[in-house]
Amino acid sequence: MNSQSRYAGHRFPREIICHAVWLYHRFTPSFRDIDDLLAERGIIVSYEAIRQWCQKFGPDYANKLRKRQGRLGDTWFLDEAVIVTVRGERYYLWRAGNQDDNVMDILVQKRKDKHAARRFFRKILKHQGPSPRRMVTDKLRSYGAAKKEVMPTVIHCQDRYANNRAEASHRHTRQHERQMKRFKSAGQAQRFLSVHSQVHNLFRVGRHLLRAPYYRMFRSRAFSIWLEVTCAY
């Protein structure tokens, strides 16, 4: 689908649409906050239209970013400890990251048994390709049972504290969950977190690790990739 047909039928140009989606997934504003930010620029659009833009275009942007970034490392850090409450029901947030702190995949599930772990492994492999060299998890037995069926040759580390990297990566989820006053459904949580993780990967350039000129260079590159993915040029 070309960029013209993708945005056909919308009253606002693609530059405004992709900018609104970027604001929502890059920072922690509500749809009404984005409404005000656009209004300050003289762009009058309802928060409901912004919600529909994010719901329609967000997954498409995320899929393009995922394909562009390719395979992310050979060491996986997996975690399922975070619980998301949706309409009084508990869901487990399964998250996979690599050695560079990039989020590889996210899956919202009601259980954390062998079947859930196996489903998560297959989802990651579908997007990442070959099995990793090594994976790091907590001591949940479901990981080992599912690994024997799906990735039997992978080195599996369950040492104490080894998985702290994955557990710390959930802080962005909690921040957005508070701003959104909890997720309304498991599907909404899955859609939002899948898009948010890809946008976060693109614009997480390690500012505290780089000198200013290099940081600005990587940030400019991230913006260029975003404009190319959203066809907003």
KOLTORVO-210840 format. One record per residue (C-alpha): chain; z, x, y; residue number from 1. Coordinates in Angstrom, 1 decimal, decimal comma, padded with zeros to 4 digits. Each point is the difference from the previous one (the first is absolute). Layout:
N
<r kette="A" pz="Z" px="X" py="Y" nr="NUM"/>
...
//
This chain:
233
<r kette="A" pz="000,0" px="000,0" py="000,0" nr="1"/>
<r kette="A" pz="-001,0" px="001,5" py="003,3" nr="2"/>
<r kette="A" pz="002,2" px="-000,1" py="003,1" nr="3"/>
<r kette="A" pz="-002,0" px="-002,7" py="001,8" nr="4"/>
<r kette="A" pz="000,4" px="-002,5" py="-002,9" nr="5"/>
<r kette="A" pz="003,6" px="000,9" py="-000,5" nr="6"/>
<r kette="A" pz="000,9" px="-001,0" py="003,6" nr="7"/>
<r kette="A" pz="-002,5" px="-002,9" py="000,3" nr="8"/>
<r kette="A" pz="001,4" px="-003,3" py="001,3" nr="9"/>
<r kette="A" pz="002,9" px="001,6" py="001,8" nr="10"/>
<r kette="A" pz="000,4" px="-000,7" py="003,7" nr="11"/>
<r kette="A" pz="001,4" px="003,5" py="000,8" nr="12"/>
<r kette="A" pz="-001,8" px="003,3" py="-000,5" nr="13"/>
<r kette="A" pz="000,8" px="002,2" py="-002,9" nr="14"/>
<r kette="A" pz="001,7" px="002,6" py="002,2" nr="15"/>
<r kette="A" pz="002,7" px="-002,5" py="000,9" nr="16"/>
<r kette="A" pz="000,5" px="-001,2" py="-003,5" nr="17"/>
<r kette="A" pz="000,4" px="003,4" py="-001,6" nr="18"/>
<r kette="A" pz="002,3" px="001,1" py="002,9" nr="19"/>
<r kette="A" pz="002,3" px="-003,0" py="-000,7" nr="20"/>
<r kette="A" pz="000,0" px="000,8" py="-003,7" nr="21"/>
<r kette="A" pz="000,8" px="003,6" py="000,8" nr="22"/>
<r kette="A" pz="002,9" px="-000,9" py="002,2" nr="23"/>
<r kette="A" pz="001,5" px="-002,3" py="-002,6" nr="24"/>
<r kette="A" pz="-000,1" px="002,5" py="-002,9" nr="25"/>
<r kette="A" pz="000,6" px="003,2" py="002,0" nr="26"/>
<r kette="A" pz="003,1" px="-001,1" py="001,8" nr="27"/>
<r kette="A" pz="002,6" px="-002,8" py="-000,5" nr="28"/>
<r kette="A" pz="-001,0" px="-002,7" py="002,4" nr="29"/>
<r kette="A" pz="-000,2" px="-003,7" py="-000,8" nr="30"/>
<r kette="A" pz="-003,2" px="-002,0" py="000,5" nr="31"/>
<r kette="A" pz="001,5" px="-001,4" py="003,3" nr="32"/>
<r kette="A" pz="000,7" px="003,5" py="001,2" nr="33"/>
<r kette="A" pz="-003,7" px="000,9" py="-000,6" nr="34"/>
<r kette="A" pz="-000,9" px="-003,2" py="001,8" nr="35"/>
<r kette="A" pz="001,9" px="001,3" py="003,1" nr="36"/>
<r kette="A" pz="-001,4" px="003,5" py="-000,3" nr="37"/>
<r kette="A" pz="-003,6" px="-001,3" py="000,0" nr="38"/>
<r kette="A" pz="000,8" px="-002,5" py="002,8" nr="39"/>
<r kette="A" pz="001,1" px="002,9" py="002,2" nr="40"/>
<r kette="A" pz="-003,5" px="001,4" py="-000,4" nr="41"/>
<r kette="A" pz="-001,5" px="-003,4" py="001,0" nr="42"/>
<r kette="A" pz="-000,8" px="-001,0" py="-003,6" nr="43"/>
<r kette="A" pz="001,2" px="-003,6" py="-000,7" nr="44"/>
<r kette="A" pz="000,3" px="-000,6" py="-003,7" nr="45"/>
<r kette="A" pz="002,6" px="-002,0" py="-002,0" nr="46"/>
<r kette="A" pz="002,4" px="001,7" py="-002,4" nr="47"/>
<r kette="A" pz="-001,4" px="-002,3" py="-002,8" nr="48"/>
<r kette="A" pz="-003,4" px="001,5" py="000,5" nr="49"/>
<r kette="A" pz="001,5" px="003,5" py="-000,3" nr="50"/>
<r kette="A" pz="001,8" px="-001,0" py="-003,2" nr="51"/>
<r kette="A" pz="-003,4" px="-001,2" py="-001,5" nr="52"/>
<r kette="A" pz="-001,7" px="003,3" py="001,1" nr="53"/>
<r kette="A" pz="002,7" px="002,0" py="-001,8" nr="54"/>
<r kette="A" pz="-000,2" px="-002,1" py="-003,1" nr="55"/>
<r kette="A" pz="-003,8" px="000,1" py="-000,1" nr="56"/>
<r kette="A" pz="-000,9" px="003,5" py="001,1" nr="57"/>
<r kette="A" pz="003,1" px="002,0" py="-000,9" nr="58"/>
<r kette="A" pz="-000,7" px="000,2" py="-003,8" nr="59"/>
<r kette="A" pz="-003,6" px="000,9" py="000,7" nr="60"/>
<r kette="A" pz="001,0" px="002,9" py="002,3" nr="61"/>
<r kette="A" pz="002,6" px="001,1" py="-002,6" nr="62"/>
<r kette="A" pz="-002,6" px="000,1" py="-002,8" nr="63"/>
<r kette="A" pz="-002,3" px="002,1" py="002,0" nr="64"/>
<r kette="A" pz="002,7" px="002,4" py="000,9" nr="65"/>
<r kette="A" pz="001,1" px="000,3" py="-003,6" nr="66"/>
<r kette="A" pz="-003,5" px="000,8" py="-001,1" nr="67"/>
<r kette="A" pz="-000,5" px="002,5" py="002,7" nr="68"/>
<r kette="A" pz="003,2" px="001,9" py="-000,7" nr="69"/>
<r kette="A" pz="-000,8" px="000,4" py="-003,7" nr="70"/>
<r kette="A" pz="002,4" px="001,4" py="-002,5" nr="71"/>
<r kette="A" pz="003,5" px="000,9" py="001,4" nr="72"/>
<r kette="A" pz="001,6" px="002,9" py="-001,8" nr="73"/>
<r kette="A" pz="001,0" px="000,7" py="-003,6" nr="74"/>
<r kette="A" pz="003,7" px="-000,7" py="000,3" nr="75"/>
<r kette="A" pz="001,2" px="-003,6" py="000,3" nr="76"/>
<r kette="A" pz="003,3" px="-001,2" py="001,2" nr="77"/>
<r kette="A" pz="000,8" px="-003,5" py="-001,2" nr="78"/>
<r kette="A" pz="002,8" px="-002,4" py="001,0" nr="79"/>
<r kette="A" pz="000,9" px="-003,6" py="-000,5" nr="80"/>
<r kette="A" pz="003,6" px="-000,1" py="001,4" nr="81"/>
<r kette="A" pz="-000,7" px="-002,1" py="003,2" nr="82"/>
<r kette="A" pz="000,5" px="-003,7" py="-000,4" nr="83"/>
<r kette="A" pz="-001,9" px="-002,5" py="002,2" nr="84"/>
<r kette="A" pz="001,4" px="-003,5" py="000,3" nr="85"/>
<r kette="A" pz="-002,6" px="-002,7" py="000,4" nr="86"/>
<r kette="A" pz="001,1" px="-003,6" py="000,2" nr="87"/>
<r kette="A" pz="003,2" px="000,8" py="-001,8" nr="88"/>
<r kette="A" pz="-001,8" px="001,8" py="-002,9" nr="89"/>
<r kette="A" pz="000,4" px="003,8" py="-000,6" nr="90"/>
<r kette="A" pz="-003,1" px="002,2" py="-000,3" nr="91"/>
<r kette="A" pz="-000,2" px="003,7" py="-000,7" nr="92"/>
<r kette="A" pz="-002,2" px="002,1" py="002,2" nr="93"/>
<r kette="A" pz="-001,7" px="002,6" py="-002,2" nr="94"/>
<r kette="A" pz="-001,3" px="002,9" py="002,1" nr="95"/>
<r kette="A" pz="-001,9" px="003,2" py="-000,9" nr="96"/>
<r kette="A" pz="-000,3" px="003,0" py="002,2" nr="97"/>
<r kette="A" pz="-001,3" px="003,5" py="-000,3" nr="98"/>
<r kette="A" pz="001,3" px="003,5" py="000,7" nr="99"/>
<r kette="A" pz="-001,2" px="-000,3" py="003,6" nr="100"/>
<r kette="A" pz="001,9" px="-003,3" py="000,7" nr="101"/>
<r kette="A" pz="-003,1" px="-002,1" py="000,0" nr="102"/>
<r kette="A" pz="000,4" px="-003,5" py="-001,4" nr="103"/>
<r kette="A" pz="-002,4" px="-000,4" py="-002,9" nr="104"/>
<r kette="A" pz="000,7" px="-003,6" py="-001,1" nr="105"/>
<r kette="A" pz="002,4" px="-002,9" py="000,3" nr="106"/>
<r kette="A" pz="000,6" px="-002,9" py="-002,3" nr="107"/>
<r kette="A" pz="002,5" px="-002,9" py="000,5" nr="108"/>
<r kette="A" pz="001,3" px="-001,2" py="-003,4" nr="109"/>
<r kette="A" pz="002,8" px="-002,3" py="-001,2" nr="110"/>
<r kette="A" pz="001,1" px="002,3" py="-002,8" nr="111"/>
<r kette="A" pz="000,5" px="003,7" py="-000,7" nr="112"/>
<r kette="A" pz="-000,5" px="000,1" py="-003,7" nr="113"/>
<r kette="A" pz="-002,6" px="001,8" py="-002,2" nr="114"/>
<r kette="A" pz="-002,7" px="-002,5" py="000,7" nr="115"/>
<r kette="A" pz="000,5" px="000,3" py="003,8" nr="116"/>
<r kette="A" pz="-000,1" px="003,8" py="-000,2" nr="117"/>
<r kette="A" pz="-003,2" px="-000,1" py="-002,1" nr="118"/>
<r kette="A" pz="-001,7" px="-002,3" py="002,5" nr="119"/>
<r kette="A" pz="001,0" px="002,3" py="002,9" nr="120"/>
<r kette="A" pz="-001,4" px="003,1" py="-001,8" nr="121"/>
<r kette="A" pz="-003,3" px="-001,7" py="-000,7" nr="122"/>
<r kette="A" pz="-000,3" px="-001,1" py="003,6" nr="123"/>
<r kette="A" pz="000,6" px="003,5" py="001,3" nr="124"/>
<r kette="A" pz="-002,5" px="001,5" py="-002,5" nr="125"/>
<r kette="A" pz="-002,6" px="-002,6" py="001,1" nr="126"/>
<r kette="A" pz="000,1" px="001,3" py="003,5" nr="127"/>
<r kette="A" pz="000,8" px="003,7" py="-000,6" nr="128"/>
<r kette="A" pz="-002,1" px="000,8" py="-003,1" nr="129"/>
<r kette="A" pz="001,3" px="002,6" py="-002,5" nr="130"/>
<r kette="A" pz="003,7" px="000,2" py="-001,0" nr="131"/>
<r kette="A" pz="002,2" px="002,3" py="002,0" nr="132"/>
<r kette="A" pz="001,3" px="003,4" py="-001,2" nr="133"/>
<r kette="A" pz="003,7" px="-001,1" py="000,6" nr="134"/>
<r kette="A" pz="001,9" px="-003,1" py="001,0" nr="135"/>
<r kette="A" pz="003,5" px="-000,3" py="001,4" nr="136"/>
<r kette="A" pz="002,1" px="-003,1" py="-000,5" nr="137"/>
<r kette="A" pz="003,6" px="-001,1" py="-000,1" nr="138"/>
<r kette="A" pz="001,7" px="-000,6" py="-003,4" nr="139"/>
<r kette="A" pz="-001,4" px="-003,5" py="-000,6" nr="140"/>
<r kette="A" pz="-001,1" px="-000,1" py="-003,7" nr="141"/>
<r kette="A" pz="-003,0" px="-002,2" py="000,7" nr="142"/>
<r kette="A" pz="-001,8" px="003,0" py="001,5" nr="143"/>
<r kette="A" pz="000,2" px="002,0" py="-003,2" nr="144"/>
<r kette="A" pz="-000,9" px="-002,9" py="-002,2" nr="145"/>
<r kette="A" pz="-003,1" px="-000,9" py="002,0" nr="146"/>
<r kette="A" pz="-001,0" px="003,7" py="000,4" nr="147"/>
<r kette="A" pz="-000,2" px="000,4" py="-003,7" nr="148"/>
<r kette="A" pz="-002,7" px="-002,7" py="-000,1" nr="149"/>
<r kette="A" pz="-001,9" px="000,7" py="003,2" nr="150"/>
<r kette="A" pz="000,4" px="003,7" py="000,8" nr="151"/>
<r kette="A" pz="001,5" px="001,7" py="-003,1" nr="152"/>
<r kette="A" pz="-000,9" px="003,6" py="001,1" nr="153"/>
<r kette="A" pz="001,5" px="-000,1" py="003,5" nr="154"/>
<r kette="A" pz="003,1" px="002,1" py="000,7" nr="155"/>
<r kette="A" pz="002,8" px="-002,4" py="000,8" nr="156"/>
<r kette="A" pz="002,9" px="001,1" py="002,2" nr="157"/>
<r kette="A" pz="003,2" px="-002,1" py="000,3" nr="158"/>
<r kette="A" pz="002,4" px="002,6" py="001,4" nr="159"/>
<r kette="A" pz="002,8" px="-001,2" py="002,3" nr="160"/>
<r kette="A" pz="-001,1" px="000,0" py="003,7" nr="161"/>
<r kette="A" pz="-003,6" px="000,9" py="-000,9" nr="162"/>
<r kette="A" pz="-001,2" px="-003,4" py="001,1" nr="163"/>
<r kette="A" pz="001,7" px="-000,1" py="003,4" nr="164"/>
<r kette="A" pz="-003,4" px="000,5" py="001,7" nr="165"/>
<r kette="A" pz="-001,2" px="-003,4" py="-001,4" nr="166"/>
<r kette="A" pz="003,2" px="-001,8" py="000,8" nr="167"/>
<r kette="A" pz="-000,1" px="001,2" py="003,6" nr="168"/>
<r kette="A" pz="-003,5" px="-001,3" py="000,5" nr="169"/>
<r kette="A" pz="001,1" px="-003,6" py="000,1" nr="170"/>
<r kette="A" pz="001,5" px="000,2" py="003,4" nr="171"/>
<r kette="A" pz="-003,2" px="-001,2" py="001,7" nr="172"/>
<r kette="A" pz="000,0" px="-003,1" py="-002,3" nr="173"/>
<r kette="A" pz="003,5" px="-000,9" py="001,0" nr="174"/>
<r kette="A" pz="-000,9" px="000,4" py="003,7" nr="175"/>
<r kette="A" pz="-002,9" px="-002,4" py="-000,2" nr="176"/>
<r kette="A" pz="001,9" px="-002,4" py="-002,2" nr="177"/>
<r kette="A" pz="002,7" px="-000,4" py="002,7" nr="178"/>
<r kette="A" pz="-002,6" px="-000,5" py="002,7" nr="179"/>
<r kette="A" pz="-001,8" px="-002,7" py="-002,1" nr="180"/>
<r kette="A" pz="003,3" px="-001,6" py="-000,8" nr="181"/>
<r kette="A" pz="-000,7" px="000,4" py="-003,7" nr="182"/>
<r kette="A" pz="-003,2" px="-000,5" py="-001,9" nr="183"/>
<r kette="A" pz="-001,1" px="-003,6" py="-000,5" nr="184"/>
<r kette="A" pz="-001,5" px="000,5" py="-003,5" nr="185"/>
<r kette="A" pz="-000,6" px="002,8" py="-002,6" nr="186"/>
<r kette="A" pz="-003,7" px="-000,2" py="000,8" nr="187"/>
<r kette="A" pz="000,6" px="000,5" py="003,7" nr="188"/>
<r kette="A" pz="002,2" px="003,0" py="-000,7" nr="189"/>
<r kette="A" pz="-002,6" px="001,5" py="-002,3" nr="190"/>
<r kette="A" pz="-002,8" px="-000,5" py="002,5" nr="191"/>
<r kette="A" pz="002,0" px="001,4" py="002,9" nr="192"/>
<r kette="A" pz="001,4" px="003,0" py="-001,7" nr="193"/>
<r kette="A" pz="-003,3" px="001,0" py="-001,6" nr="194"/>
<r kette="A" pz="-001,7" px="000,1" py="003,4" nr="195"/>
<r kette="A" pz="003,0" px="001,5" py="001,8" nr="196"/>
<r kette="A" pz="000,2" px="002,9" py="-002,4" nr="197"/>
<r kette="A" pz="-003,6" px="001,0" py="000,5" nr="198"/>
<r kette="A" pz="000,2" px="-000,1" py="003,8" nr="199"/>
<r kette="A" pz="003,3" px="001,9" py="-000,2" nr="200"/>
<r kette="A" pz="-001,7" px="002,7" py="-002,1" nr="201"/>
<r kette="A" pz="-002,8" px="000,4" py="002,5" nr="202"/>
<r kette="A" pz="002,1" px="000,4" py="003,1" nr="203"/>
<r kette="A" pz="002,9" px="001,9" py="-001,6" nr="204"/>
<r kette="A" pz="-001,1" px="003,5" py="001,2" nr="205"/>
<r kette="A" pz="003,4" px="001,8" py="-000,1" nr="206"/>
<r kette="A" pz="000,7" px="000,3" py="003,7" nr="207"/>
<r kette="A" pz="003,2" px="001,9" py="-000,5" nr="208"/>
<r kette="A" pz="-001,8" px="002,6" py="-002,2" nr="209"/>
<r kette="A" pz="-002,9" px="000,8" py="002,3" nr="210"/>
<r kette="A" pz="-000,6" px="001,6" py="003,4" nr="211"/>
<r kette="A" pz="-001,2" px="-002,4" py="002,7" nr="212"/>
<r kette="A" pz="-003,7" px="001,0" py="-000,1" nr="213"/>
<r kette="A" pz="-000,2" px="-000,4" py="-003,7" nr="214"/>
<r kette="A" pz="001,9" px="-003,3" py="000,1" nr="215"/>
<r kette="A" pz="-002,4" px="-001,4" py="002,6" nr="216"/>
<r kette="A" pz="-003,0" px="001,2" py="-002,0" nr="217"/>
<r kette="A" pz="001,2" px="-001,8" py="-003,2" nr="218"/>
<r kette="A" pz="000,9" px="-003,1" py="002,0" nr="219"/>
<r kette="A" pz="-003,5" px="-000,1" py="001,5" nr="220"/>
<r kette="A" pz="-001,4" px="000,4" py="-003,4" nr="221"/>
<r kette="A" pz="002,1" px="-002,9" py="-001,3" nr="222"/>
<r kette="A" pz="-001,3" px="-002,2" py="002,9" nr="223"/>
<r kette="A" pz="-003,6" px="001,0" py="-000,8" nr="224"/>
<r kette="A" pz="000,4" px="-001,0" py="-003,7" nr="225"/>
<r kette="A" pz="001,6" px="-003,3" py="001,0" nr="226"/>
<r kette="A" pz="-002,9" px="-000,9" py="002,3" nr="227"/>
<r kette="A" pz="-002,5" px="001,0" py="-002,7" nr="228"/>
<r kette="A" pz="001,8" px="-002,1" py="-002,6" nr="229"/>
<r kette="A" pz="000,2" px="-003,1" py="002,3" nr="230"/>
<r kette="A" pz="-003,5" px="000,5" py="001,4" nr="231"/>
<r kette="A" pz="001,5" px="-000,3" py="003,5" nr="232"/>
<r kette="A" pz="-002,4" px="002,3" py="001,8" nr="233"/>
//
